[in-house]
Amino acid sequence: MEGKSNRPPKVKNKNPAPLQITAEQILREAHDRRLEPGTVVPKQKVADYEELSEYRQRKRKDFEDNIRKNRLNITTWTKYAQWEESQGELDRARSVMERALDIDPRNPAIWLRYADIEMKNRNVNHTRNLFDRAVTILPRMDQFWFKYTYMEETLGDIPKARQVFERWMQWEPDETAWVAYIKMELRYSEVERARAIYQRFVQVHPDTKNWLRFAKFEEEQNRPDKCREIFEQAIETMGEEHMDQKIFVAFARFEVKMREYERARMIYKYALDRLPKSKSESLYNNYTSFEKQFGDKEGIEDVVIGKRRVQYENEITENPRNYDVWFDYARLEETSGDAERVREVYERAIANTPPAEEKRYWRRYIYLWINYALYEELESKDYERARQVYAECLKLIPHKKFTFAKVWLLNAQFEVRRMDVVAARKLLGRAIGMCPKDKLFKGYIDLEMELCEFDRCRVLYSKFLEFNPANCGAWIRFTEMERRLEEYERTRAIFELAVDQPVLDMPEMLWKAYIDFEFSLDEYDRTRALYQRLLQRTEHVKVWISFAQFELSVPDEDEGASVKRAREVFEQAYKSMKEKDLKEERVLLLESWKEFETHNGTKQTLDDVSARMPKVVKKRRQVEDVEGGVSWEEYFDYIFPDDEVQKPNFKLLAMAQAWKAQAKTEST
C-alpha cells in the first residue's frame, strides 16, 4: 500500500467510442433541457456530516465575505442570522445579530428581526431582555412597545404587560399607545384602571377627540353624572381661545339622549354666545335641527339670528360704509330664508355709496351689487329683478372716470343664460363704445368664440387692436384663432401688422410667436428671414443664441450643413458683440457656443471656443454717493484673450505723439 502510486490508471482500450458527442450537440441538449419558469431547482443533497460541515463552512465564508464588503448592509446580516437559525445554530445566529447591533444599534429592523428569531424559538426570557434593550435605546419607536406588550399579553402575564405599558406611558407617546393600553384593561374588565388611564390621557393629549372618547367611555359605563363632569372639564380646560364646537355638539346630544332638553338648549346658547361665526357653523346647524325637533322656529331667530342681527346693526351704525359687515349681514339673512329681509339689507347696503369717485373706494362696494344680482337670479329665481339690479348698478358707476368690466361681463353672461344672446351683444357693444377696456374685449371675444362666430371675432379683434395696438397678447390671440382655422396667410398678415407697430408692450413674445408659427409650418427660409429682421432691431444675446439653435435644428441632406450654419451665426454674433464691447453678453454667448461645440463640433472647434473664454479680474472704480462724495467700490471685469492681443499700447502711442509734436515745434 505504501508503494501504490496516486497516478490514474492507463486507458487500455484506445478505440473510438461508438457514439461520438460534439460540442454543438452538448449546447443543443443544454438549451433543450434548460429550466422552465417556475421549475424548482433541486436542493443540494448532503451525504454525511463531513460534507455538511464543508457546506456550512462555505456558506459562512460567503456571508462573511459579503459582510466584509459592505458592513452597513443590514439585509446581509439578517440573512446570515436566519441561515444560522435554519441550521439549528441559534448561538451563532445570536452572535451575528449582536455583531449587527454593534454596527448600527439604532436600526429598528435589526432589533425586530432579532426578536422574531428569539420568539420563533420560544426563548421568552431572551426576547424580554432583547425588548428591554430595544426600548431603552429607542424609546420613541412604538413598534417595539407594541410587540413587547403583545408578547406579554399572549403569554398571559398581564401584570408584566401592564408594567411595560406604564414604562411606555412615561414617555408620553401618541394617542394610539394610550388607546391600546385602555383596550387591554377593558379586555380584562379593569374599568377603574381604564378610567384612571383616560384621566392621564386627556391631560397629556387634551384634544377634542380624546375628550369625546373619554365621555363615550363613561356613557357606555352608564354613568351620566361622570359624563357631564368630563364635558365640563373639557370646556374648562380648553378655555375660550381653544374652544371647539364639537365638544358642545356632543355635550348637547348627550343631554338630548338623557331627555334633558333644557340643558341641551342652554349648552347651545352658551356656545353660540362665545364662539365666532366662522367656528360655529356646525353648531348652528345642530341647534337648528334640535329646535326643529324639540322647539320652534321663533326660538332660533330670537336666540341666534336676533342676537347676530343686533350685533351687525350696532356695527353698521358706527360705520355705515363698512361693507364687510354688510356682506355678513346679508349672508345671515340669506340663511334665514326670508327674501324680503334679504332685499331690505341689500337695498340699505347699496344706498351707502363710496365717499368719492375713485376706483379704490368702489372696489368693495361694487360686490354688494354683484351679490344682490346673483341672489335674485340663483336663490329667488326673480330674473327680471336681477336684470334691474344690473341695470341700476351700471347707471350708478361713473364710466367716464372708471368702470368695472366684471359687472358688464356678469350682466352679459346672465343674458346668455336667459337665452338672449342679442341682448348680451348689445350690452357688451355699449360697454366697448362707452368705456373700452382690454378685459371687456377679451370677454366679448370669448363669448363669440363659444358661439363659433369667427367673423364677429375678427371684427372685435380689429376694434380691440385699434383701441390698444401695443397689446402683444391681443395680437398673439388673434393669430392663434386664425391659425386654428388654418388661415395661414391671414395669420402671417396679422403678424406683419403687429411687428410693424411703433410701440409694443412685449415685443419679444410677439416675435417669438411669429417665429414659432413659421417654424411649425416648416417654413425655414421665412423663419431665417424673421431672425435676420429681428437682429436688425435688437442684437440681444438670446436672439443670437436662439438663431443658432434654429439653424442647428433645420433638417438638411448634409448633416454638417446645419452645424456649419449655426457656427457661422455664433461667429457673427461674437464679432458684433466684440465691436460693441458687450462683455457680459459675450460671456453668455461663449458659454452657449461652447456647449454647442461640445455636442456637435470637433475637438479643434471646442478648443478654439475655449481659448476665447475670458479671465475674471477684480477691479476698483470711483462712485459718487448720495451726499456728493466720492468712494471706491470693487467690481468684477472680464478680460478676453483676443482683446489683449489687439489692444494697442496706449502709453507708447502717447509718447510717439508727444515726440512728433516736439519735433514739429523745433522745426518751426
C-alpha positions in Angstrom: 0.0 0.0 0.0 2.8 2.4 0.7 4.3 1.9 -2.7 1.0 2.5 -4.5 1.0 5.4 -6.9 -1.6 8.2 -7.0 -1.4 8.4 -10.8 -4.6 7.5 -12.7 -4.7 4.1 -14.4 -3.8 4.0 -18.1 -6.5 3.6 -20.6 -6.2 0.2 -22.2 -8.8 0.5 -25.0 -8.0 3.4 -27.2 -10.5 2.7 -29.9 -13.1 5.5 -30.6 -16.4 5.3 -28.9 -19.2 4.0 -31.0 -21.3 7.2 -30.3 -19.5 10.5 -30.9 -20.6 13.6 -29.0 -19.9 17.0 -30.4 -19.8 20.4 -28.7 -22.7 21.5 -30.8 -24.8 18.6 -29.6 -23.9 19.4 -26.0 -25.0 23.0 -26.4 -28.3 22.0 -28.1 -29.2 19.5 -25.4 -28.4 22.1 -22.7 -30.7 24.6 -24.4 -33.5 22.0 -24.8 -33.2 20.9 -21.2 -33.0 24.4 -19.7 -35.2 25.1 -16.6 -38.7 26.4 -17.5 -40.1 29.4 -15.4 -41.3 28.2 -12.1 -39.2 25.0 -12.1 -37.8 24.2 -8.6 -34.1 23.8 -8.6 -33.2 20.5 -6.8 -31.8 21.1 -3.3 -28.3 20.0 -2.6 -28.1 16.6 -1.1 -25.7 16.0 1.8 -24.3 12.6 2.2 -22.5 12.7 5.5 -21.6 15.1 8.4 -18.3 15.9 6.8 -20.0 17.2 3.7 -22.5 19.1 5.8 -19.6 20.8 7.7 -17.9 21.7 4.4 -21.2 23.1 3.1 -21.7 25.2 6.3 -18.1 26.4 6.2 -18.5 27.5 2.6 -21.8 29.4 3.3 -20.3 31.1 6.3 -17.4 32.2 4.3 -19.7 33.6 1.6 -21.6 35.6 4.3 -18.5 36.8 5.9 -17.1 38.0 2.6 -20.3 39.9 1.8 -20.3 41.5 5.2 -16.6 42.4 4.8 -17.5 44.1 1.5 -20.3 46.2 3.0 -20.7 46.1 6.7 -23.7 48.5 6.6 -25.9 46.3 4.5 -28.4 45.1 7.2 -30.0 42.6 4.8 -26.8 40.6 4.6 -26.7 40.4 8.4 -30.3 39.3 8.8 -30.0 36.6 6.0 -26.8 35.4 7.7 -28.6 35.1 11.1 -31.7 33.4 9.5 -29.5 30.9 7.8 -27.7 30.0 11.1 -31.1 29.7 12.7 -32.2 27.3 9.9 -29.1 25.2 10.6 -30.1 25.0 14.3 -27.1 27.1 15.3 -29.1 29.6 17.5 -26.0 30.7 19.4 -24.3 31.6 16.1 -27.5 33.5 14.9 -27.4 35.5 18.2 -23.8 36.2 17.6 -24.4 37.5 14.1 -27.3 39.8 15.3 -25.2 41.1 18.2 -22.4 42.0 15.7 -25.0 43.8 13.6 -26.2 45.7 16.6 -22.7 46.8 17.4 -22.5 48.3 13.9 -25.9 50.0 13.8 -27.7 49.9 17.2 -30.4 52.4 16.2 -31.7 50.4 13.3 -35.2 49.1 14.2 -35.1 46.4 11.5 -32.2 44.6 13.3 -34.0 44.6 16.7 -37.2 43.3 15.1 -35.6 40.5 13.2 -33.6 39.5 16.3 -36.8 39.4 18.4 -38.5 37.3 15.7 -35.8 34.8 15.8 -36.0 34.5 19.6 -39.8 34.3 19.7 -39.8 31.7 16.9 -37.6 29.5 19.1 -39.8 30.2 22.2 -37.0 31.9 24.1 -39.2 34.1 26.2 -36.5 35.5 28.6 -34.2 36.2 25.7 -37.0 38.1 23.9 -37.8 40.1 27.1 -34.2 41.1 27.5 -34.0 42.0 23.9 -37.1 44.2 24.0 -35.8 45.8 27.2 -32.6 46.8 25.5 -34.5 48.0 22.4 -37.0 50.3 24.3 -34.1 51.6 26.3 -32.1 52.6 23.2 -35.1 53.6 21.0 -37.9 54.6 23.4 -39.8 56.6 20.7 -40.1 53.5 18.4 -43.7 52.5 19.1 -43.4 49.2 17.2 -41.1 47.8 19.9 -43.5 48.6 22.7 -46.5 47.2 20.8 -44.7 43.9 20.2 -43.4 43.8 23.7 -46.9 44.2 25.3 -48.5 41.9 22.8 -46.0 39.2 23.7 -46.6 39.6 27.4 -50.4 39.5 26.9 -50.1 36.5 24.7 -48.1 34.7 27.4 -50.9 35.6 29.8 -48.6 37.7 32.0 -51.0 40.7 32.3 -49.1 42.4 35.2 -46.0 42.3 33.2 -47.8 43.7 30.1 -49.2 46.4 32.4 -45.8 47.2 33.7 -44.5 47.6 30.1 -47.3 49.9 29.3 -46.6 52.0 32.3 -43.0 52.3 31.3 -44.2 53.4 27.8 -46.6 56.0 29.2 -43.8 57.7 31.0 -42.5 58.8 27.6 -46.0 60.4 26.8 -46.4 58.6 23.4 -49.1 59.4 20.8 -52.7 58.6 21.1 -52.5 55.1 19.6 -50.4 53.9 22.6 -52.9 55.2 25.2 -55.8 53.7 23.3 -54.1 50.3 23.2 -53.4 50.4 26.9 -57.1 51.3 27.6 -58.3 48.5 25.4 -56.1 46.0 27.1 -57.5 46.9 30.5 -61.1 46.7 29.2 -60.4 43.3 27.7 -59.9 42.1 31.3 -62.8 44.2 32.7 -60.5 46.5 34.6 -62.9 49.5 34.3 -61.3 51.6 37.1 -57.9 51.2 35.7 -59.1 52.2 32.3 -60.8 55.3 33.8 -57.5 56.3 35.5 -55.7 55.9 32.2 -58.2 58.1 30.5 -57.7 60.8 33.1 -54.0 60.8 32.4 -54.6 60.5 28.7 -56.6 63.7 28.4 -54.1 65.6 30.4 -51.3 64.6 28.1 -53.3 65.0 24.9 -56.1 67.4 25.6 -57.6 67.2 22.1 -61.3 67.3 21.3 -61.5 63.7 20.0 -59.8 62.4 23.2 -62.3 64.2 25.5 -65.1 62.7 23.3 -63.6 59.3 23.7 -63.5 59.6 27.5 -67.1 60.9 27.5 -68.2 58.0 25.3 -66.5 55.5 27.6 -68.3 56.9 30.7 -71.6 56.8 28.7 -71.0 53.2 27.9 -70.5 52.5 31.6 -73.9 54.1 32.2 -72.5 57.0 34.4 -74.2 60.2 33.1 -73.0 62.3 36.0 -69.4 61.4 35.3 -70.0 62.0 31.6 -71.3 65.6 32.3 -68.3 66.1 34.6 -66.0 65.2 31.7 -67.6 67.6 29.3 -67.5 70.4 31.8 -63.8 69.6 32.5 -63.1 69.7 28.7 -64.7 73.1 28.3 -62.9 74.5 31.2 -59.5 73.0 30.1 -59.7 74.3 26.6 -60.8 77.8 27.6 -62.4 80.4 25.2 -59.3 80.6 23.0 -59.2 76.9 22.1 -62.9 76.3 22.3 -64.2 73.7 19.8 -67.8 73.4 18.6 -67.5 69.6 18.5 -67.4 69.4 22.3 -70.6 71.5 22.7 -72.4 69.5 19.9 -71.5 66.2 21.6 -72.5 67.6 25.1 -75.9 68.7 23.8 -76.6 65.5 22.0 -75.7 63.6 25.2 -78.3 65.7 27.1 -80.8 65.0 24.4 -80.3 61.3 24.9 -80.8 61.9 28.6 -84.1 63.8 27.7 -82.6 66.9 29.3 -83.8 69.3 26.6 -83.4 72.5 28.6 -79.9 71.6 29.4 -79.1 71.0 25.8 -80.7 74.3 24.8 -78.6 76.2 27.4 -75.5 74.5 26.1 -76.2 75.6 22.5 -76.9 79.1 23.7 -73.8 79.3 25.8 -71.7 78.1 22.8 -73.2 80.4 20.3 -72.7 83.4 22.5 -68.9 82.7 22.8 -67.9 81.1 19.5 -67.3 83.3 16.4 -69.4 82.6 13.4 -66.5 81.2 11.4 -66.1 78.4 14.0 -69.7 77.7 14.8 -71.3 76.6 11.5 -71.8 73.0 12.5 -73.0 74.1 16.0 -75.6 76.4 14.4 -76.9 73.6 12.1 -77.2 71.2 15.0 -79.0 73.8 17.1 -81.4 74.4 14.2 -82.1 70.7 14.0 -82.6 70.5 17.7 -85.1 73.3 17.7 -87.0 71.7 14.8 -87.4 68.6 16.9 -87.9 70.0 20.3 -88.6 73.7 19.9 -90.0 76.2 17.4 -88.5 78.4 14.7 -89.1 81.6 16.6 -86.8 80.4 19.4 -84.0 80.0 16.9 -84.4 83.5 15.4 -84.7 85.1 18.9 -81.5 83.4 20.2 -79.2 83.2 17.2 -80.2 85.3 14.3 -81.7 88.0 16.5 -78.5 88.3 18.5 -76.4 88.4 15.4 -78.7 91.0 13.8 -78.3 93.3 16.8 -74.6 93.0 16.6 -74.5 93.8 12.9 -76.8 96.8 13.4 -74.6 98.2 16.0 -71.5 97.9 13.8 -73.4 99.5 10.8 -74.5 102.4 13.0 -70.9 103.1 13.9 -69.7 102.9 10.3 -72.4 102.6 7.5 -69.7 102.2 4.8 -68.2 99.1 6.5 -69.1 96.8 3.5 -67.7 93.7 5.2 -70.3 93.9 7.8 -73.0 94.3 5.2 -71.8 91.2 3.5 -72.0 89.2 6.7 -75.4 90.7 7.5 -76.7 89.8 4.0 -75.4 86.2 4.4 -77.1 85.9 7.8 -80.4 87.0 6.3 -80.0 84.6 3.4 -79.6 81.7 5.8 -82.9 82.7 7.4 -84.8 82.2 4.1 -86.8 85.5 4.3 -86.4 87.0 0.8 -87.9 90.4 1.9 -85.4 90.8 4.7 -82.5 89.9 2.4 -83.7 92.5 -0.2 -84.1 95.1 2.6 -80.5 94.5 3.8 -79.1 94.7 0.2 -81.1 97.9 -0.6 -79.8 99.5 2.6 -76.3 98.4 1.8 -76.1 99.7 -1.8 -77.6 103.0 -0.6 -74.2 103.8 1.1 -72.3 104.8 -1.9 -68.5 105.4 -1.6 -67.4 108.9 -0.5 -65.5 109.8 -3.7 -65.5 108.8 -7.3 -62.2 107.0 -7.0 -62.0 103.3 -8.0 -60.2 102.2 -4.9 -63.2 103.2 -2.8 -65.6 101.4 -5.1 -63.9 98.0 -5.4 -65.5 96.5 -2.3 -68.8 98.3 -2.7 -69.5 97.0 -6.2 -69.6 93.4 -4.9 -72.7 94.3 -3.0 -74.5 94.9 -6.3 -73.0 91.7 -7.7 -74.1 89.6 -4.8 -77.5 91.2 -4.9 -78.0 90.3 -8.5 -76.7 86.7 -8.1 -79.0 86.2 -5.1 -82.1 87.3 -7.2 -81.0 85.1 -10.0 -79.9 81.9 -8.2 -81.9 81.9 -4.9 -85.1 84.0 -5.5 -85.3 83.0 -9.2 -86.6 86.5 -9.9 -84.8 87.1 -13.2 -86.5 90.4 -14.0 -85.4 91.8 -10.7 -81.9 90.6 -11.2 -81.8 92.4 -14.6 -83.0 95.6 -12.9 -80.2 95.3 -10.3 -77.6 95.0 -13.1 -79.1 98.0 -14.9 -79.2 100.2 -11.8 -75.6 99.3 -11.0 -74.4 100.2 -14.4 -76.2 103.6 -14.2 -74.5 104.3 -10.9 -70.9 103.7 -12.0 -69.2 106.8 -13.3 -68.0 105.3 -16.6 -66.3 108.4 -17.8 -63.8 108.2 -14.9 -63.6 104.4 -14.4 -65.7 101.3 -14.9 -65.9 97.7 -13.8 -65.6 95.2 -16.6 -66.7 92.4 -14.2 -70.2 93.9 -13.9 -70.6 94.2 -17.7 -69.4 90.7 -18.3 -71.6 89.2 -15.5 -74.6 91.1 -16.9 -73.9 89.7 -20.4 -73.4 86.2 -19.1 -76.8 86.5 -17.3 -78.5 87.4 -20.5 -76.8 84.4 -22.2 -78.2 82.1 -19.5 -81.6 83.6 -20.2 -81.1 82.7 -23.9 -81.0 86.3 -25.0 -77.7 86.5 -27.0 -78.8 89.6 -28.8 -79.2 91.5 -25.5 -75.8 90.3 -24.4 -74.2 91.5 -27.6 -75.9 94.9 -27.3 -74.7 95.2 -23.7 -71.1 94.4 -24.5 -71.2 96.6 -27.6 -72.4 99.5 -25.4 -69.7 98.8 -22.9 -67.0 98.9 -25.5 -68.3 102.1 -27.0 -68.7 103.8 -23.6 -65.6 102.6 -21.7 -63.4 100.3 -23.7 -61.1 98.0 -21.7 -58.9 95.1 -22.5 -60.9 92.8 -20.2 -64.2 93.8 -22.0 -62.8 93.0 -25.4 -61.5 89.6 -24.1 -64.8 88.7 -22.6 -66.8 89.7 -25.7 -64.4 87.7 -27.9 -64.6 84.7 -25.7 -68.4 84.8 -25.9 -68.3 84.9 -29.7 -65.7 82.1 -29.8 -68.0 79.9 -27.8 -70.7 80.6 -30.3 -68.3 79.9 -33.2 -68.9 83.4 -34.7 -65.4 83.8 -36.1 -66.3 86.7 -38.4 -67.6 88.6 -35.4 -64.4 87.7 -33.5 -62.3 89.2 -36.4 -64.2 92.4 -36.2 -63.8 92.5 -32.4 -60.1 91.8 -32.6 -59.8 94.7 -35.2 -61.6 97.0 -32.8 -59.5 95.8 -29.9 -56.2 96.4 -31.7 -57.4 99.8 -32.9 -58.1 100.7 -29.3 -54.7 99.3 -28.0 -52.3 98.4 -30.8 -49.5 97.9 -28.3 -51.1 94.9 -26.7 -49.0 91.9 -27.9 -51.2 89.4 -26.1 -54.2 90.5 -28.3 -52.1 90.2 -31.5 -51.0 86.7 -30.4 -54.5 85.5 -29.6 -55.8 86.9 -32.9 -53.1 84.9 -34.8 -53.9 81.8 -32.7 -57.5 82.0 -33.8 -56.6 82.3 -37.4 -54.1 79.5 -37.1 -56.7 77.1 -35.6 -58.9 78.0 -38.6 -55.9 77.2 -40.9 -55.9 80.7 -42.3 -52.1 80.8 -42.6 -52.0 83.8 -44.9 -54.2 85.8 -42.6 -52.1 84.8 -39.7 -48.9 85.9 -41.5 -50.5 89.2 -42.4 -51.6 89.8 -38.8 -48.1 89.1 -37.6 -46.6 91.5 -40.1 -49.0 94.3 -39.0 -48.1 93.5 -35.4 -44.3 93.7 -35.7 -44.6 97.0 -37.7 -46.3 98.7 -34.8 -44.1 101.5 -33.4 -44.9 100.7 -29.7 -45.4 97.2 -28.2 -45.7 96.2 -24.6 -44.0 92.8 -25.0 -42.3 92.7 -28.5 -40.2 89.7 -27.6 -43.3 87.5 -27.1 -44.7 88.7 -30.4 -41.5 87.9 -32.4 -41.2 84.5 -30.7 -44.8 83.7 -31.6 -44.2 84.7 -35.2 -41.0 82.7 -35.4 -42.6 79.6 -33.8 -45.5 79.9 -36.3 -43.3 79.9 -39.3 -41.1 77.1 -37.8 -44.2 74.9 -37.1 -45.1 75.2 -40.8 -41.5 74.1 -41.8 -41.0 77.5 -43.5 -37.3 77.6 -42.7 -36.4 80.4 -45.1 -39.1 82.6 -43.7 -38.0 81.8 -40.2 -34.4 82.7 -41.1 -35.6 85.9 -42.6 -37.5 86.7 -39.4 -34.4 86.2 -37.3 -32.4 88.5 -39.5 -35.1 91.2 -39.3 -35.3 90.9 -35.6 -31.5 91.2 -35.3 -31.7 94.4 -37.3 -33.9 95.8 -34.4 -32.1 94.2 -31.5 -28.9 92.3 -31.2 -29.8 90.7 -27.8 -27.6 87.7 -27.0 -30.6 85.5 -26.5 -31.8 86.2 -30.0 -28.4 85.2 -31.4 -28.4 82.0 -29.4 -32.0 81.2 -30.5 -31.0 81.9 -34.1 -28.1 79.4 -33.8 -30.3 76.8 -32.2 -32.7 77.2 -35.1 -30.1 76.7 -37.7 -28.9 73.6 -35.9 -32.5 72.2 -35.9 -33.1 72.8 -39.6 -33.1 69.4 -41.3 -30.7 69.1 -44.2 -29.4 66.4 -46.5 -25.9 67.2 -45.5 -25.6 66.6 -41.7 -22.8 69.1 -41.3 -24.5 71.9 -43.1 -26.8 72.8 -40.2 -23.8 72.7 -37.8 -21.8 75.0 -40.1 -24.7 77.5 -40.4 -25.1 77.5 -36.6 -21.4 78.1 -36.2 -21.5 81.0 -38.6 -24.2 82.6 -36.6 -22.1 82.2 -33.4 -19.2 83.8 -35.2 -21.3 86.7 -36.5 -22.8 87.2 -33.0 -19.4 87.2 -31.3 -18.0 89.7 -33.8 -20.9 92.0 -33.4 -20.7 92.0 -29.6 -17.0 92.4 -29.6 -17.3 95.6 -31.7 -19.9 97.0 -29.3 -17.8 95.9 -26.3 -20.6 93.9 -24.6 -18.6 91.8 -22.2 -21.3 90.0 -20.2 -23.3 89.2 -23.4 -20.1 87.8 -24.9 -19.6 85.5 -21.9 -23.2 84.2 -22.2 -22.7 83.7 -26.0 -19.4 81.9 -25.4 -20.9 79.5 -22.8 -23.7 78.6 -25.2 -21.3 78.3 -28.1 -19.0 76.0 -26.0 -22.0 73.8 -25.2 -22.9 73.7 -28.9 -19.3 72.6 -29.9 -19.3 70.0 -27.1 -22.3 68.2 -28.6 -21.8 69.0 -32.3 -18.3 70.1 -33.0 -14.8 68.6 -33.1 -12.0 68.9 -30.5 -10.4 71.6 -32.6 -13.5 73.8 -32.7 -14.1 73.2 -29.0 -10.6 74.3 -28.2 -11.0 77.4 -30.3 -14.0 78.4 -28.4 -12.5 77.6 -25.1 -9.5 79.7 -26.0 -11.8 82.7 -26.3 -13.2 82.4 -22.8 -12.3 85.4 -20.6 -10.5 85.8 -17.3 -12.4 87.3 -14.4 -10.4 90.0 -12.6 -11.4 92.2 -9.7 -11.0 96.0 -10.2 -11.8 99.2 -8.3 -13.7 102.3 -9.5 -14.8 105.6 -8.2 -18.5 106.1 -7.5 -20.4 109.1 -6.1 -22.5 108.6 -3.0 -25.8 110.3 -2.1 -24.1 113.2 -0.3 -22.0 114.0 -3.4 -18.8 112.5 -2.1 -16.5 110.0 -3.9 -15.9 106.5 -2.8 -14.3 103.4 -4.2 -16.1 100.1 -5.0 -14.9 96.8 -6.2 -16.3 95.1 -9.3 -15.5 92.1 -11.5 -14.4 92.6 -15.1 -13.8 90.2 -18.0 -10.5 90.2 -20.0 -10.8 88.4 -23.3 -7.7 86.9 -24.9 -8.4 88.4 -28.3 -8.9 91.8 -26.8 -5.5 91.7 -25.2 -3.8 90.7 -28.5 -5.4 93.5 -30.5 -5.4 96.2 -27.8 -2.8 98.9 -28.7 -0.2 100.2 -26.3 -1.7 103.5 -25.5 1.3 104.6 -23.4 3.7 104.1 -26.3 1.3 105.8 -28.7 1.1 108.8 -26.5 4.9 109.1 -26.2 5.1 108.9 -30.0 2.6 111.6 -30.5 4.4 113.8 -27.9 7.8 113.3 -29.7 6.2 114.2 -33.1 4.7 117.4 -31.7 8.0 118.4 -30.1 9.9 117.7 -33.4 7.4 119.9 -35.3 7.8 122.7 -32.8 11.6 122.7 -33.0 11.5 122.7 -36.8 9.3 125.8 -36.8 
